[in-house]
Amino acid sequence: MLKHRGFPGRFPGTDHQFVIRRANMKEGASKLIVRERFPDRRPTDRDADAAFMAALWDHFGEEPFERGNLDAGRLSWLFGREVVPATDPFDPASYDALLRIDVKQARAAFPQVFES
C-alpha cells in the first residue's frame, strides 16, 4: 500500500480521517462506494469533504493517483462524482486502484477549493 507522504491525516479539530495507518492484510482494502451527500448533512461533514478535496487537489492536481492509504470512507463521499476511476477495468477494493479528479464536477461542487 502506497503511503501518501505529506497528505493531511485528518480534518483538524475533528475525528474525520483522511488516511489510514496500515493496510488490512486479512480482508484487503475497503471497497469504494458512491455515497449520496444529502443537503441536511452536518456542517463539519461538508467542511471535511471540502478540506479533503482541497488536499487531493493540492497533492495530485489533474494527474491520476493511486488510492494507497487514502481513507475509503472519505473517498466514498466523493467517489463517482468528483473523484472517478482513472483506469478501465477498475477495482474498487484495491489499494493500487488509480483515481483522478473530475475537475469540472469538483469545481461545481467545491468552488471554494478552486478559487485563486
Beta strands, then each sheet from edge to edge (+ up, - down):
strand 1: 65-66
strand 2: 83-85
strand 3: 98-101
sheet 1: 1+ 3- 2+
end
